[in-house]
């Protein structure tokens, strides 16, 4: 083990225990801790270069990886896949990746492995937990929701056409997508387009599909590509639809409206009702983010803010007042149970440092 790797790894272990502790106990990652991690990373890299001048050659790759980490963390925050605290923690951990790790790999985008080492365990843990906890009827209902023919068809269309152009764009930049990177980017990119594009994207996806079939038909019409495509589609719909939909039951608890507090994330939003004689109704917030409202194409008008930060003080006061006045006809709503994601980030960065790749590629290299 390179001496600089040992120093940075010790820092990661120390900061990892602190961040995990505070996330589990308080549900937050303190900005002061993030600042200390970034400052520590700067001095650790400076000391590494002064002691081992040859590591200066790895500085451009480390800088490029950090810039990529900032870009990805902001994207994931914009589409509300994680809150601001986890976004900043991801950047802080990426800054602590030792310079010596970049030298043997020659890979400037180790944060891609960091993402895989973080998110794959998250979804595996969620999947196992939900399959054990959920009732057969709930699993059956989520499977029916997941394998909707139109949903499957659109995933095929997007993968064959749109994602092929994205994949080639990243290849031009020197980044090559593997199985899991494709799924992660498909999830993120689709959510971004759902949020920022003001028109229906289906026709764009169909146009790109036809264009790819013209330009790359030799690759598309092969048995190998068919197997790869089916694998990605199955994995994506299970993660994107089945786990999230089933998670509505597994990671939510009922809460009396009188007991609501600022910071709580509603799993059932309170929206203006379209039914005559009913002012407000409950609406499932599967993704507990603004994306949910956008996907409803403006039909749902929530009476409260919808974000990872949860309800604010004004929201709580408004909801309680409407309930007291009898305008809200129900006395409880489902709220999300917060998951200490900092622990998965900690696991992800430890795996990345120890393996210097993602654990899926490591297992494939060792046993296949």
KEKE-3310 file (N, C-alpha, C; in steps of 0.2 Angstrom, whole numbers, plus 5000, padded with zeros to 4 digits):
npx = (5004:5003:5011:5004:4991:4987:4986:4976:4966:4964:4959:4947:4941:4939:4932:4921:4915:4911:4902:4892:4887:4881:4872:4863:4859:4855:4850:4856:4870:4883:4888:4900:4908:4909:4917:4929:4933:4936:4946:4955:4958:4964:4976:4981:4984:4993:5004:5007:5012:5023:5031:5032:5036:5033:5020:5014:5011:4998:4990:4982:4972:4966:4960:4952:4943:4937:4930:4921:4914:4908:4900:4891:4886:4878:4869:4862:4857:4849:4839:4833:4837:4846:4848:4854:4864:4870:4874:4885:4893:4897:4905:4915:4920:4925:4935:4945:4950:4965:4980:4989:4981:4976:4987:4991:4980:4976:4964:4954:4941:4936:4926:4915:4915:4914:4901:4894:4898:4891:4877:4873:4874:4864:4852:4851:4851:4839:4830:4830:4826:4813:4807:4806:4799:4787:4770:4763:4752:4755:4767:4763:4755:4764:4772:4764:4762:4775:4778:4771:4765:4767:4776:4787:4789:4793:4805:4813:4814:4820:4833:4838:4839:4840:4850:4860:4866:4870:4879:4889:4893:4899:4909:4917:4922:4931:4925:4918:4904:4898:4888:4881:4883:4876:4863:4862:4865:4854:4843:4846:4847:4834:4826:4830:4827:4813:4810:4815:4812:4800:4790:4782:4793:4792:4791:4804:4812:4808:4812:4826:4828:4824:4834:4846:4844:4846:4859:4867:4863:4869:4874:4863:4854:4858:4861:4869:4868:4854:4853:4860:4853:4840:4844:4848:4836:4827:4834:4834:4820:4816:4823:4820:4806:4799:4806:4805:4791:4786:4793:4785:4777:4785:4794:4787:4777:4762:4755:4748:4739:4739:4751:4761:4777:4789:4801:4798:4795:4782:4774:4762:4755:4746:4733:4724:4707:4699:4686:4669:4663:4673:4687:4701:4712:4722:4737:4748:4765:4777:4790:4793:4797:4799:4798:4788:4776:4778:4777:4764:4759:4755:4742:4740:4739:4748:4746:4757:4775:4786:4799:4816:4819:4808:4793:4790:4789:4778:4771:4767:4759:4749:4743:4738:4729:4719:4715:4709:4699:4691:4692:4701:4698:4703:4713:4726:4742:4753:4771:4788:4801:4816:4831:4847:4858:4871:4879:4879:4886:4899:4902:4903:4914:4924:4925:4929:4942:4949:4947:4950:4942:4925:4915:4908:4915:4927:4923:4920:4932:4939:4933:4927)
npy = (4994:5011:5024:5037:5033:5026:5037:5045:5036:5033:5046:5046:5035:5040:5052:5046:5038:5049:5056:5046:5043:5056:5057:5046:5049:5062:5064:5073:5079:5088:5104:5110:5098:5094:5105:5103:5091:5094:5103:5096:5086:5094:5098:5085:5080:5090:5087:5074:5076:5084:5075:5064:5068:5063:5060:5071:5070:5064:5073:5081:5071:5068:5081:5082:5071:5076:5087:5081:5074:5084:5089:5078:5076:5088:5086:5075:5080:5090:5083:5077:5065:5063:5072:5089:5088:5075:5076:5085:5078:5068:5074:5078:5066:5061:5071:5066:5055:5046:5052:5043:5032:5035:5033:5020:5015:5024:5030:5043:5045:5039:5042:5037:5023:5025:5029:5017:5008:5014:5015:5003:4993:5000:4998:4985:4981:4988:4981:4967:4970:4975:4964:4955:4961:4965:4962:4948:4952:4966:4965:4959:4969:4979:4973:4973:4986:4989:4982:4987:4988:4999:5007:4998:4997:5010:5011:5002:5009:5021:5016:5010:5020:5034:5033:5027:5037:5046:5037:5036:5049:5051:5041:5048:5058:5050:5042:5026:5017:5005:4991:4994:5008:5013:5010:5019:5031:5032:5032:5045:5054:5053:5058:5071:5076:5074:5084:5097:5098:5106:5099:5085:5070:5059:5058:5062:5052:5042:5046:5047:5033:5028:5034:5028:5015:5016:5021:5012:4998:4986:4982:4983:4973:4959:4944:4945:4959:4959:4951:4959:4971:4967:4963:4975:4983:4975:4976:4990:4993:4986:4992:5006:5007:4995:4993:5007:5009:4999:5002:5012:5007:5000:5009:5019:5027:5029:5045:5056:5071:5081:5079:5082:5089:5101:5098:5085:5072:5071:5056:5055:5067:5082:5088:5099:5095:5087:5082:5085:5094:5090:5097:5095:5082:5066:5062:5051:5052:5046:5048:5059:5072:5087:5082:5073:5081:5087:5076:5073:5082:5095:5094:5091:5100:5104:5109:5112:5113:5103:5093:5087:5093:5093:5097:5114:5126:5135:5127:5116:5123:5128:5116:5110:5120:5120:5107:5108:5117:5109:5107:5098:5082:5070:5063:5058:5056:5048:5047:5048:5037:5042:5038:5033:5039:5042:5032:5023:5030:5030:5017:5015:5023:5017:5004:5008:5014:5003:4993:4999:5000:4996:4986:4976:4974:4970:4958:4951:4951:4943:4930:4926)
npz = (5000:4995:5004:5004:5001:5012:5022:5017:5017:5030:5034:5027:5033:5046:5044:5038:5048:5057:5049:5046:5058:5062:5052:5055:5068:5068:5056:5047:5037:5043:5037:5042:5044:5030:5025:5033:5028:5014:5016:5022:5012:5003:5009:5011:4998:4995:5003:4999:4986:4989:4996:4988:4973:4960:4960:4956:4942:4943:4946:4936:4932:4945:4947:4936:4939:4951:4946:4938:4948:4955:4945:4942:4955:4957:4946:4951:4962:4957:4950:4961:4967:4978:4993:4997:5006:5005:4992:4993:5002:4994:4985:4994:4998:4986:4983:4992:4987:4985:4977:4973:4969:4956:4948:4945:4938:4928:4926:4924:4929:4942:4950:4944:4947:4960:4961:4957:4966:4977:4974:4969:4980:4988:4981:4980:4994:4997:4989:4994:5007:5005:4998:5008:5018:5012:5008:4999:4990:4989:4982:4970:4965:4963:4953:4943:4940:4937:4925:4914:4898:4889:4896:4896:4882:4879:4887:4880:4867:4871:4875:4864:4854:4859:4871:4864:4857:4867:4874:4864:4864:4877:4875:4866:4874:4881:4891:4894:4894:4905:4910:4922:4923:4912:4917:4928:4922:4913:4921:4928:4917:4910:4920:4921:4908:4909:4918:4913:4900:4890:4882:4875:4874:4868:4853:4849:4855:4847:4834:4836:4837:4825:4817:4823:4819:4805:4805:4812:4810:4809:4821:4829:4825:4831:4840:4852:4855:4858:4869:4878:4878:4883:4896:4902:4901:4909:4922:4924:4924:4935:4945:4944:4943:4950:4963:4968:4968:4976:4987:4992:5001:5010:5015:5022:5034:5043:5048:5060:5056:5065:5071:5063:5058:5054:5041:5039:5026:5015:5010:5004:4996:4999:4989:4978:4976:4962:4962:4964:4978:4987:4994:4996:4993:4995:4987:4980:4983:4975:4972:4980:4976:4966:4953:4953:4953:4940:4932:4932:4924:4927:4932:4945:4960:4973:4990:4997:4999:4989:4991:4995:5007:5014:5023:5027:5040:5037:5029:5037:5047:5039:5034:5045:5050:5039:5041:5054:5051:5044:5031:5025:5023:5029:5043:5044:5036:5025:5028:5023:5028:5033:5025:5030:5020:5020:5025:5015:5006:5012:5013:4999:4995:5002:4996:4984:4985:4991:4981:4969:4958:4952:4962:4955:4943:4949:4954:4943:4936:4945:4946:4934)
capx = (5000:5007:5010:4999:4985:4986:4985:4970:4961:4963:4955:4941:4938:4937:4926:4915:4912:4907:4896:4887:4884:4877:4866:4859:4857:4851:4847:4859:4877:4885:4892:4907:4911:4911:4922:4935:4935:4939:4952:4960:4960:4969:4983:4984:4987:4999:5009:5009:5016:5029:5035:5033:5035:5031:5013:5011:5008:4992:4985:4977:4967:4962:4956:4946:4938:4934:4926:4916:4911:4904:4895:4887:4882:4874:4864:4858:4853:4843:4833:4831:4839:4848:4847:4860:4870:4873:4878:4891:4897:4899:4911:4920:4924:4929:4941:4949:4953:4972:4983:4992:4976:4975:4993:4991:4973:4976:4957:4952:4934:4935:4920:4910:4916:4911:4893:4892:4899:4886:4870:4871:4872:4858:4846:4851:4848:4831:4826:4830:4822:4806:4804:4805:4794:4781:4765:4762:4748:4759:4772:4760:4753:4770:4775:4759:4763:4782:4778:4766:4767:4769:4783:4793:4791:4797:4812:4817:4815:4825:4839:4841:4840:4843:4855:4866:4870:4873:4885:4894:4896:4904:4915:4921:4926:4935:4922:4915:4898:4897:4881:4878:4884:4871:4857:4862:4864:4847:4839:4847:4845:4827:4823:4832:4823:4806:4810:4817:4809:4793:4786:4782:4799:4791:4793:4811:4815:4806:4816:4833:4828:4825:4841:4851:4843:4849:4866:4870:4859:4873:4875:4857:4851:4862:4859:4872:4865:4847:4854:4862:4847:4835:4847:4848:4829:4825:4837:4831:4813:4815:4826:4816:4799:4797:4809:4802:4784:4786:4796:4780:4774:4791:4798:4783:4773:4756:4757:4742:4741:4741:4758:4766:4782:4794:4806:4795:4793:4776:4773:4755:4754:4739:4732:4717:4703:4695:4679:4664:4661:4679:4692:4707:4713:4728:4740:4754:4771:4782:4797:4794:4801:4795:4797:4781:4771:4779:4775:4757:4758:4751:4735:4740:4741:4749:4745:4763:4781:4788:4806:4819:4820:4802:4788:4793:4785:4772:4767:4764:4754:4743:4739:4735:4723:4714:4712:4705:4693:4687:4693:4704:4693:4706:4716:4733:4745:4759:4777:4794:4806:4822:4837:4854:4862:4878:4882:4881:4892:4904:4903:4905:4921:4929:4926:4932:4949:4952:4947:4952:4937:4919:4915:4905:4920:4932:4921:4920:4939:4942:4930:4925)
capy = (5000:5017:5028:5042:5030:5025:5043:5047:5031:5034:5051:5043:5031:5045:5056:5041:5037:5055:5057:5041:5044:5061:5055:5041:5052:5068:5065:5078:5079:5095:5108:5110:5092:5094:5109:5100:5086:5097:5106:5090:5083:5099:5097:5078:5080:5094:5084:5069:5079:5086:5069:5060:5073:5059:5060:5077:5068:5061:5079:5082:5066:5069:5087:5080:5067:5080:5091:5076:5072:5090:5089:5072:5077:5093:5083:5070:5085:5094:5078:5075:5058:5064:5079:5093:5086:5069:5079:5088:5073:5064:5078:5078:5060:5061:5075:5062:5049:5048:5053:5036:5028:5037:5032:5013:5014:5029:5031:5049:5045:5034:5043:5032:5017:5027:5029:5010:5005:5017:5014:4995:4991:5003:4995:4978:4981:4990:4975:4962:4972:4975:4957:4951:4965:4967:4957:4945:4957:4972:4963:4958:4975:4983:4970:4975:4993:4989:4979:4990:4987:5006:5008:4993:4999:5017:5010:5000:5015:5026:5013:5008:5026:5040:5031:5025:5044:5048:5033:5038:5056:5050:5038:5053:5061:5045:5038:5021:5015:4998:4989:4998:5015:5014:5011:5025:5037:5032:5035:5052:5058:5053:5062:5078:5078:5075:5090:5103:5099:5108:5096:5077:5068:5052:5058:5063:5046:5038:5049:5044:5026:5027:5036:5023:5009:5018:5022:5006:4992:4980:4981:4982:4966:4954:4941:4948:4965:4958:4949:4965:4975:4964:4963:4982:4984:4972:4979:4997:4994:4983:4997:5012:5006:4990:4995:5013:5008:4994:5006:5017:5003:4998:5015:5025:5026:5034:5051:5061:5078:5085:5077:5084:5093:5104:5093:5078:5072:5067:5051:5057:5074:5085:5092:5102:5089:5088:5079:5090:5094:5089:5102:5092:5074:5063:5060:5047:5055:5040:5051:5065:5078:5091:5078:5070:5085:5088:5070:5074:5087:5101:5092:5091:5107:5103:5115:5113:5112:5096:5093:5083:5096:5091:5102:5119:5128:5137:5121:5113:5127:5128:5110:5109:5125:5117:5101:5110:5120:5104:5107:5092:5077:5065:5065:5056:5055:5043:5051:5044:5036:5044:5033:5036:5037:5043:5026:5019:5034:5028:5010:5016:5026:5012:4999:5011:5014:4996:4989:5004:4999:4995:4979:4972:4973:4966:4951:4948:4949:4938:4924:4925)
capz = (5000:4995:5010:5004:5001:5019:5025:5014:5019:5037:5034:5025:5039:5052:5042:5037:5055:5059:5044:5047:5065:5062:5048:5058:5074:5067:5049:5043:5037:5044:5032:5045:5042:5023:5024:5036:5023:5008:5018:5024:5006:5000:5013:5010:4992:4994:5007:4995:4981:4992:4998:4982:4968:4955:4960:4952:4936:4944:4948:4931:4933:4951:4946:4931:4942:4955:4942:4936:4954:4956:4939:4944:4962:4955:4943:4956:4967:4953:4949:4968:4969:4984:4995:4996:5011:5002:4986:4996:5005:4988:4982:4999:4998:4979:4984:4997:4984:4985:4970:4971:4966:4949:4944:4941:4934:4923:4925:4927:4931:4947:4953:4941:4951:4967:4960:4956:4973:4982:4972:4968:4987:4990:4978:4983:5001:4997:4986:4999:5013:5003:4997:5015:5022:5008:5007:4992:4986:4987:4977:4964:4962:4960:4947:4937:4939:4933:4918:4910:4891:4887:4900:4894:4875:4879:4889:4874:4862:4874:4876:4857:4851:4863:4875:4860:4855:4874:4875:4859:4866:4882:4872:4863:4879:4884:4896:4891:4899:4906:4911:4928:4922:4908:4920:4932:4918:4910:4926:4929:4911:4909:4925:4919:4903:4911:4922:4910:4893:4890:4877:4875:4871:4864:4846:4849:4856:4841:4829:4837:4836:4817:4815:4824:4815:4799:4805:4816:4810:4809:4828:4833:4824:4833:4846:4857:4857:4860:4876:4882:4879:4888:4903:4904:4902:4915:4928:4924:4926:4942:4950:4943:4945:4955:4970:4971:4969:4982:4993:4995:5007:5014:5018:5024:5040:5044:5053:5061:5053:5071:5074:5058:5060:5049:5039:5037:5019:5014:5004:5002:4996:4999:4983:4977:4973:4956:4964:4967:4985:4990:4993:4996:4993:4996:4981:4981:4980:4975:4972:4985:4973:4961:4947:4953:4950:4933:4928:4932:4918:4929:4934:4953:4963:4980:4994:5001:4996:4988:4991:5000:5013:5018:5024:5031:5045:5035:5026:5043:5050:5034:5033:5052:5050:5035:5044:5060:5049:5041:5023:5024:5026:5032:5049:5044:5029:5025:5027:5021:5033:5030:5025:5031:5014:5021:5027:5009:5003:5016:5010:4992:4994:5005:4991:4978:4987:4992:4975:4964:4953:4956:4965:4950:4939:4952:4955:4936:4935:4949:4946:4927)
cpx = (5004:5005:5004:4992:4982:4983:4978:4964:4959:4958:4948:4937:4935:4931:4920:4911:4908:4901:4890:4883:4879:4871:4861:4856:4852:4848:4850:4867:4879:4889:4899:4911:4914:4917:4929:4937:4938:4945:4958:4962:4965:4976:4986:4987:4993:5005:5011:5013:5023:5034:5036:5031:5032:5023:5010:5008:5001:4987:4980:4971:4963:4958:4950:4941:4934:4929:4920:4911:4906:4898:4889:4883:4877:4868:4859:4854:4847:4837:4831:4832:4842:4848:4854:4866:4873:4877:4885:4896:4900:4906:4916:4924:4928:4935:4947:4952:4961:4975:4986:4987:4975:4981:4993:4985:4974:4969:4956:4945:4933:4929:4914:4910:4913:4904:4891:4892:4895:4879:4868:4870:4866:4852:4846:4848:4841:4827:4825:4825:4815:4803:4803:4799:4787:4776:4764:4758:4751:4764:4769:4757:4758:4773:4770:4760:4770:4781:4772:4769:4770:4776:4788:4794:4795:4804:4816:4818:4820:4832:4842:4843:4844:4850:4861:4870:4873:4879:4891:4897:4901:4910:4920:4925:4931:4932:4917:4910:4898:4889:4878:4878:4878:4864:4857:4861:4857:4843:4839:4845:4838:4824:4824:4828:4815:4805:4811:4814:4802:4788:4787:4789:4798:4793:4800:4814:4814:4811:4823:4833:4828:4832:4846:4850:4846:4857:4870:4866:4863:4874:4869:4854:4856:4860:4862:4869:4858:4848:4855:4856:4842:4837:4846:4840:4826:4827:4834:4824:4812:4818:4822:4809:4797:4799:4806:4795:4783:4788:4791:4777:4779:4794:4794:4779:4767:4758:4750:4744:4742:4748:4763:4771:4786:4799:4804:4793:4787:4776:4766:4755:4747:4738:4725:4713:4699:4687:4675:4662:4667:4684:4699:4707:4720:4731:4747:4760:4777:4789:4799:4798:4797:4794:4790:4776:4772:4776:4767:4754:4753:4744:4735:4743:4742:4749:4752:4769:4783:4795:4809:4820:4813:4798:4792:4787:4778:4768:4763:4758:4747:4739:4735:4728:4718:4711:4707:4699:4688:4687:4696:4700:4696:4711:4724:4735:4751:4765:4783:4798:4812:4828:4843:4859:4869:4882:4884:4886:4899:4907:4906:4912:4926:4930:4930:4940:4952:4952:4950:4948:4931:4919:4912:4911:4926:4930:4921:4927:4942:4939:4927:4930)
cpy = (5006:5021:5033:5039:5028:5031:5045:5042:5031:5040:5050:5039:5035:5049:5052:5040:5043:5056:5052:5042:5050:5060:5051:5045:5058:5069:5070:5076:5087:5098:5109:5104:5092:5099:5107:5095:5089:5100:5101:5087:5088:5098:5090:5077:5084:5091:5078:5071:5081:5080:5065:5064:5069:5059:5066:5076:5066:5067:5081:5077:5067:5075:5085:5076:5071:5084:5087:5075:5078:5090:5084:5074:5083:5090:5079:5074:5088:5089:5075:5068:5058:5071:5083:5091:5080:5071:5081:5083:5069:5068:5078:5072:5059:5065:5071:5056:5050:5048:5047:5031:5029:5035:5025:5012:5018:5031:5038:5050:5039:5035:5039:5026:5019:5027:5022:5007:5008:5014:5007:4992:4994:4999:4988:4977:4983:4984:4970:4964:4972:4969:4954:4955:4965:4961:4954:4950:4963:4971:4962:4964:4980:4980:4972:4982:4993:4987:4981:4990:4994:5008:5004:4995:5005:5016:5007:5005:5019:5023:5012:5015:5031:5038:5029:5032:5046:5044:5035:5045:5055:5046:5043:5057:5056:5041:5033:5018:5007:4997:4993:5006:5017:5015:5017:5031:5038:5034:5043:5056:5059:5058:5070:5080:5079:5082:5097:5104:5100:5104:5088:5075:5062:5052:5059:5056:5041:5040:5046:5037:5024:5029:5031:5017:5010:5018:5016:5000:4986:4978:4979:4975:4960:4951:4943:4954:4964:4956:4955:4970:4973:4964:4970:4984:4981:4975:4986:4997:4991:4989:5004:5012:5001:4992:5001:5012:5004:4998:5011:5013:5002:5003:5021:5022:5031:5039:5055:5068:5082:5084:5079:5089:5096:5099:5086:5078:5068:5062:5051:5064:5076:5090:5094:5096:5091:5085:5085:5089:5092:5094:5100:5085:5072:5061:5057:5051:5050:5043:5057:5070:5081:5087:5075:5074:5087:5082:5070:5079:5093:5100:5092:5097:5105:5109:5116:5112:5105:5096:5088:5086:5095:5097:5108:5121:5131:5132:5118:5117:5128:5122:5109:5114:5122:5111:5103:5113:5115:5103:5101:5086:5071:5067:5062:5055:5050:5048:5046:5043:5038:5039:5036:5035:5038:5037:5022:5023:5031:5021:5011:5018:5021:5007:5002:5012:5008:4992:4993:5003:4998:4987:4974:4970:4969:4959:4947:4946:4944:4931:4922:4926)
cpz = (5000:5001:5010:5004:5008:5023:5023:5017:5026:5038:5032:5030:5044:5050:5041:5043:5057:5055:5045:5053:5065:5058:5051:5064:5073:5060:5045:5042:5037:5039:5035:5043:5035:5022:5027:5031:5017:5010:5019:5017:5002:5003:5012:5004:4991:4998:5003:4989:4983:4994:4992:4976:4961:4954:4957:4946:4937:4945:4943:4932:4939:4950:4941:4935:4947:4952:4940:4942:4955:4951:4941:4950:4961:4951:4947:4960:4963:4952:4956:4969:4976:4986:4995:5000:5008:4996:4988:4999:4999:4985:4987:4999:4991:4980:4988:4993:4983:4978:4968:4967:4958:4945:4941:4937:4928:4921:4928:4930:4936:4951:4950:4945:4958:4967:4960:4963:4978:4980:4971:4975:4989:4987:4980:4990:5001:4994:4991:5004:5011:5001:5003:5018:5019:5008:5000:4987:4984:4982:4970:4961:4960:4954:4941:4935:4935:4926:4914:4903:4888:4890:4897:4886:4875:4882:4883:4869:4865:4873:4869:4854:4855:4867:4870:4858:4862:4875:4870:4861:4872:4880:4869:4868:4883:4890:4892:4896:4899:4908:4917:4927:4917:4912:4925:4928:4914:4915:4927:4923:4909:4914:4923:4913:4905:4915:4918:4903:4893:4886:4878:4871:4867:4857:4845:4850:4850:4835:4829:4836:4829:4815:4817:4820:4808:4799:4808:4815:4810:4816:4831:4831:4825:4839:4852:4860:4860:4868:4881:4884:4884:4895:4906:4905:4908:4921:4929:4927:4933:4947:4950:4945:4950:4962:4972:4972:4976:4988:4996:5001:5012:5018:5020:5030:5041:5050:5054:5059:5059:5073:5068:5060:5054:5047:5037:5030:5018:5008:5001:5002:4997:4994:4983:4973:4967:4957:4967:4974:4990:4989:4992:4996:4994:4989:4983:4979:4981:4976:4976:4982:4968:4954:4947:4950:4943:4929:4928:4927:4921:4932:4942:4955:4971:4984:4998:4997:4995:4987:4996:5007:5017:5019:5028:5036:5043:5032:5032:5046:5045:5034:5040:5052:5045:5038:5050:5057:5045:5034:5021:5027:5029:5038:5049:5036:5030:5024:5026:5027:5030:5031:5026:5026:5015:5022:5020:5005:5006:5013:5003:4991:4997:4999:4985:4979:4988:4985:4969:4957:4956:4957:4960:4945:4942:4953:4948:4934:4939:4948:4939:4922)
residu = (UNK:UNK:UNK:UNK:UNK:UNK:UNK:UNK:UNK:UNK:UNK:UNK:UNK:UNK:UNK:UNK:UNK:UNK:UNK:UNK:UNK:UNK:UNK:UNK:UNK:UNK:UNK:UNK:UNK:UNK:UNK:UNK:UNK:UNK:UNK:UNK:UNK:UNK:UNK:UNK:UNK:UNK:UNK:UNK:UNK:UNK:UNK:UNK:UNK:UNK:UNK:UNK:UNK:UNK:UNK:UNK:UNK:UNK:UNK:UNK:UNK:UNK:UNK:UNK:UNK:UNK:UNK:UNK:UNK:UNK:UNK:UNK:UNK:UNK:UNK:UNK:UNK:UNK:UNK:UNK:UNK:UNK:UNK:UNK:UNK:UNK:UNK:UNK:UNK:UNK:UNK:UNK:UNK:UNK:UNK:UNK:UNK:UNK:UNK:UNK:UNK:UNK:UNK:UNK:UNK:UNK:UNK:UNK:UNK:UNK:UNK:UNK:UNK:UNK:UNK:UNK:UNK:UNK:UNK:UNK:UNK:UNK:UNK:UNK:UNK:UNK:UNK:UNK:UNK:UNK:UNK:UNK:UNK:UNK:UNK:UNK:UNK:UNK:UNK:UNK:UNK:UNK:UNK:UNK:UNK:UNK:UNK:UNK:UNK:UNK:UNK:UNK:UNK:UNK:UNK:UNK:UNK:UNK:UNK:UNK:UNK:UNK:UNK:UNK:UNK:UNK:UNK:UNK:UNK:UNK:UNK:UNK:UNK:UNK:UNK:UNK:UNK:UNK:UNK:UNK:UNK:UNK:UNK:UNK:UNK:UNK:UNK:UNK:UNK:UNK:UNK:UNK:UNK:UNK:UNK:UNK:UNK:UNK:UNK:UNK:UNK:UNK:UNK:UNK:UNK:UNK:UNK:UNK:UNK:UNK:UNK:UNK:UNK:UNK:UNK:UNK:UNK:UNK:UNK:UNK:UNK:UNK:UNK:UNK:UNK:UNK:UNK:UNK:UNK:UNK:UNK:UNK:UNK:UNK:UNK:UNK:UNK:UNK:UNK:UNK:UNK:UNK:UNK:UNK:UNK:UNK:UNK:UNK:UNK:UNK:UNK:UNK:UNK:UNK:UNK:UNK:UNK:UNK:UNK:UNK:UNK:UNK:UNK:UNK:UNK:UNK:UNK:UNK:UNK:UNK:UNK:UNK:UNK:UNK:UNK:UNK:UNK:UNK:UNK:UNK:UNK:UNK:UNK:UNK:UNK:UNK:UNK:UNK:UNK:UNK:UNK:UNK:UNK:UNK:UNK:UNK:UNK:UNK:UNK:UNK:UNK:UNK:UNK:UNK:UNK:UNK:UNK:UNK:UNK:UNK:UNK:UNK:UNK:UNK:UNK:UNK:UNK:UNK:UNK:UNK:UNK:UNK:UNK:UNK:UNK:UNK:UNK:UNK:UNK:UNK:UNK:UNK:UNK:UNK:UNK:UNK:UNK:UNK:UNK:UNK:UNK:UNK:UNK:UNK:UNK:UNK:UNK:UNK:UNK:UNK:UNK:UNK:UNK:UNK:UNK:UNK:UNK:UNK:UNK:UNK:UNK:UNK:UNK:UNK:UNK:UNK:UNK:UNK)
# end
